[in-house]
Structures are given as C-alpha cells and as structure tokens.
Amino acid sequence: MTGRLQPLDPHHDGSVRYTGAVGSAHPENLSLGDTVDLRVRVPHQADGSPGAAEVVVRAVRDGEPHVRRATRDSVDEAGAWWTVSLRLVNELTSYRFLVSRGADDYRWLNGTGVHGRDVTDAGDFRISTAHQAPPWVGDQVGYQIFPDRFARNGAPGLEAGALPAWAQPAEWDDPVVHKGPDVPYQLFGGTLDGITARLDHVEKLGATMVYLTPVFEARSNHRYDAVSFDRVDPLLGGDAALARLIDAAHARGLRIMGDLTTNHTGDHHDWFLAAQQDPAAPERAFYRFGEGLSDGALALGYAAWLDVPSLPKLDHSSAELARRLYAGPESTVARWLERGLDGWRIDVANMTGRLGADDLAHQVARQVRETMRSARPDSWLLAEHGHDATHDLMGPGWHGTMDYAGFTRPVWCWLNGGSPAGPGVRHGLDYLGLPVDIPVLPAEAAVATMRDSHGAVPWAAWLSSTMHLDSHDTPRFRTVTGGGTDGRIDQSGLGRGLHLVGLGLQMTMPGVPVVFMGDELGLTGVDGEHARTPYPWERRDTWDLATYDAYRDWIALRREHVALRHGGLRWLHAAGDSMTYLREHPDQTLLVHATRRETGPVSLPLLALGAAVSALEPLVGAPATVDAGVVTLPGDGPVVSVYAVDGR
C-alpha cells in the first residue's frame, strides 16, 4: 500500500468538517495559541468491521515529533469519527495520523493519501497560523482580462492617432501576431473604459472578480515591461479610467485585482534609466550590474529576467527599492490599494528576490503582505508560480498561487484531445514550458499529481490559490482538448465535450476558479500570445453558445453550493477515463463524477459516502442508482455529474 486510492480509506483534510478551532466553525484562519480539533473519518470495511482500532496524531512541535491518541467520539452504520485536540504553538504545524486496525496493521494518513509504510514529513498536513487569508477570497469566481484585447471604448485608444513609436496598430478582427519580433508591439486598442462598458457581460456570466493583467505605462501590449509604476498607461485611459473602472465594479459588487511585476521592470523604466545614467544614483542599487552575473547577463552588463534585455531584474537587497515598490505606505503596493484595488497578483513571484547567491523571496513576500495588511487589511495577495510552490506558501507571504502544478497540468494531461485532424494525432502544443507534446495520462496519474501538489500545502493556501484551465501565458484549453488551432472560436464541438469536463472540474474543486476572457465562447490558440485574441463583440454569430451557457450554469452552481466553495475534498475513485470525489461541508455533501469519454459504470460501496445515504439527487448529469449497499454512477461521457448526498 503506497498511497493508492481506495474508496474506504480513512480521510482528513483542513476543511471545516475535519479541522476547526475549538468554539469556531472557520478553520481557514487559525491563530497562534488556538486549540484545534482534528477529525478523522474512518469508514467501516466492506464486511462491516471497524476500519480502525486506534488513531494517533503525530505532530511536530518545536522541531520534535509528539504523538497523541485520538478518541473515537461517534460511530454510525458507515464508519467512525476520531477526534484529537492539538494546540498550535508554532506558526507552522505539520502532522499526520497513524491509523491501525491491529498489531499487524500499519498505515500513515497524510496529505497525499494512505501509506502502509513509513513516510517522510514532505506530505504531512500543515496548518499555518500566519496565513490569514481575507474571508471573501474563497467565494470568488475570477475573470481574467488582457486589457488591450477586451473592448475599445472612448479615447485615447487607436483613434487618437498619436501612438508611441513602438506600437503597431491593428484592426479588431486582424489575426493575432504570435511569432516573431513584432509580437509585443501589435496594438488593438482596448481600454479600461472599454472594460467598464462591458461589466454587464462579466456580471451576467456570474464572475465576481476581475483580474487585470498590467495596466501601468509600458512599451508593449502586455505591459510586463513597465516604464513607471506611478501611472496607468495613457493608451488605456490613464489613472482616471482605472478609477472609473474600480468605482463601477465596486458598485456592482465586483472586485478588481491588479498585476505587479516585482521581479523586473522594463529597460525604459524611470529607475533603470536613472541607474544607467548615474552610477551614484540610488536607483543603481535597484539592479545588479557588473560582478556576480550569469554568462548571459555579463553580455548585457546587467541581470535580466531569463536574460531578456528589455526586462532588467530587480535587486531586492536594496532597502530603497523596497520602500518605493512594496514596503510601507508610500510604496507602489500601498498607493494603488488605497486607490481601490482589492489585491495584487504578483508576476514571476517564484523568482522575485532570487538572484544568484541571494534568496530574499520570503522576505519580499512578507513585506508585500505586511504593506497590504496596513493599507487594506482585507486585500488578497496572489503569486504567479508555474511549478511546485509548497515552500513559498508556508508562511506570512503569498496567500496563494496560480495553481498550474496542482490543477492545470494534471487536467491538461487527462483531457488532452489531440489534433482535430483525427484520433491519436498530436497537436504539438508546448507542454507549459517543456519541449514535449502534452502527454495523455489516465485519471489515476492526474489525481496522483493533484494529491502530491496539494498534500503538503496548508489548506488555507490551497483555498486561496487560483485554478486556471488556461491563461494569457498558455495555449487555449479549447485547443488542448482538440477544438482547433486557428485562434478563432471552435463551434465544431470536437473539443467542446472535453472542454466542459475541464470546466466542471474547475468549478467543483477547492480553490478560486479563474476564467480567461473568451474561454466561455470556445476561443482557440496554440500559445500564450495566440490566445490573446480580441474579444469578438461584433461577431456574436460566431460564439459557441453551448459553451457560453455551460459557463453560466457551472458558475451559478458553484456560487449556489457552499460545499463547492468551502468544503473538503475526499477522493473516492480514479481509474482510466473517470474520477470521483466528495466535497464535504457541515451543511451539505456533494458527489462529483467526471468522465472523459463513454466508459463503464463505476460502482462504489455506499459506506464511502457516509451514513443514512439512501439516494443521490442529480444536480447535473444523469441519475445514479443506490442498491444493496452499492452506488452505481453512469458511464456516459464526456461529462461531469454532480449529486447531492442526502445523508452524512
């Protein structure tokens, strides 16, 4: 037994049903000194015998493991609940459970599953009392907007006729340039007032938060090469347009997230120009010149992000840089929050503060977070992180991360539909930075990746992270699922089925789902730049309305059911073409069953669902049957079905 998934496995997670401060129903923000009740659900075995004779918690306190016996405090016809109290004396507490049926039975339960052997601490459950996420975050459904490509409305835009020298104006329906040197300079002329004018669409879709890619003045359409953090790009309408957007969004109950590059600036940034012009300028210390550089940087004369000349990397050993950018009330971070932003997404957060022998990443994250707490206590700090973010999510830094590792990658591998040219034909997409085709993997492999990625992350950090089927940096998910490669809307339905399975997973798993603008229409694209298609407002006849309606329905389902927003996640089954899990909350339990193609029915012991279960109410999908102690889930596909469980 090495962590394989069994429906009658014992279970624990960090959610409110399994973890809570004594006297409180909200475990997502625990404090130092709190006593928590840790609960383990141990189903009976198929023959009705108890699943455990003893449960103990092994928690690390002050660096030393401590063991404490749990108490079996209730038993029902489906299983037993075991509870043990634990006082939080360290900011970060790791723990796991020994679950034993007798002298010859030896099983560890940790965040990655059940293991019949000794395991390392890497997969332990964790509680971070320093996390303290804003309470509103878990209820959000985000909508990501690339401002140049969403909507034109009002001057200046392209109509002003006074564009900067770098800009190459394009008509709204022109093909997106996604290869070659002109990629960053093609300008379609979207504005912040254009976004304001289209907030009806965001609200009608059901999204509750808008995440804007950068809006600061820059020398590219993506604006990750800022020339200043003090002003909104005049091409987008300037500071006043951002204020109008924030006010209009807040009036509708929508939140606005900004995007900040703390890792680098543009090479025309005010600071970098001052640093180059005067070796004695304070801005000289904001960057790394001369010694201790990589070979590529030596050729440039300064450190740059991935040695890209236009993106000089910031040196966070400078206290003055910290003061101006993220530390204190006069910083960029504080000023724009005070002007109404509800939080920051930090670009390249995984590299921020890491430069050669220096690793100041956690220091920077803590200072950003402290500034945000002072400027706006309920603001959200989200990090871009493309791989394992476990060690960056343990303390009082980033609230969460863009969950490419634990959601996007495994979902792509399970729902990769290949080329529309035919079954088995690869589409040749880049696998999120790896020079190989996106693999096609069975459900058990995808679920194992999810469990490994999330197993050691504090529950609150997982819930504060975002789930993306794609983004402005990736191919479109509709293309991944086989829907086309031309950058237009796919109405053929070839990739729609798998796309909507991915949508069902996105809207029913822990974390904050974020929709990239146009996914709800079935847009395609073969890389991140190709995916940045101008929104086809004037070509509504091309919209894939089946996909659009599905987005509205799934978002509404998530917003309606607390278990989908705050419930725990208990895996029941994963094999080949299907996966099944429970979302458990004290107020409700929902069963989610996903298939990527038509497959055989899946039968599970009714004991796995809990006590007093006599039927499953289908909320989405075909009915399931309950008979003779077995629940049978339909083998239709591709589809995601959701059922309300009528018992606990």
JOQUIHU-V573232 format. One line per field, one symbol per residue. psi: psi as a letter, one per 20 degrees, with the letter a starting at -180 (. if undefined). A space follows every 10 residues. Layout:
psi->???
//
This chain:
psi->oljqpphkqq qqajrhhipq qpjqjnihnq qpiqpqoppp poqqrhjiqq iqhqpqpoqp pkippppppr poiqpaihaq ppppqppoiq hopqqrpoop iahjpoppoa iibpplrqrr ihjqqqpoii fmqphigijq oqoppohijg qqorrgbhih jmqrhhpnqq qhjqqpojqr iigiiopikq rhhgggijhg ggghhiqipp oprqiqpakr hhkjlqiqji qqphhiiahh hgggggghgh hijqqpprpp nihrarijqg ghghhhhoii qhihiiroqd qkqrghhhhh iqpqokkohi mppqojiohh ggghgiorij rgggghghji qirppoqlhh ipioocipnj ghgggghggg gghghnhkqp opppoibojg ijjhbldpha romhgifggh gghhjoiaqi hrpipqikqp mliplqqpro qrhhgghhgg hghihjppgh hghjrqppha aijrqqhhhg jjjrjjjapo jhigigghgh ggggghijrq aopppppihi ikqrqirggh ilpppmhjlh iipnhhgghh ggghghgghh ohhhhjrroo phqoodjqqp rqopqhiqpq ppopqirprq qppqphhhia qkpiqpophp aqqrqppljp ppqqjqrpqp qpqppjr.
//
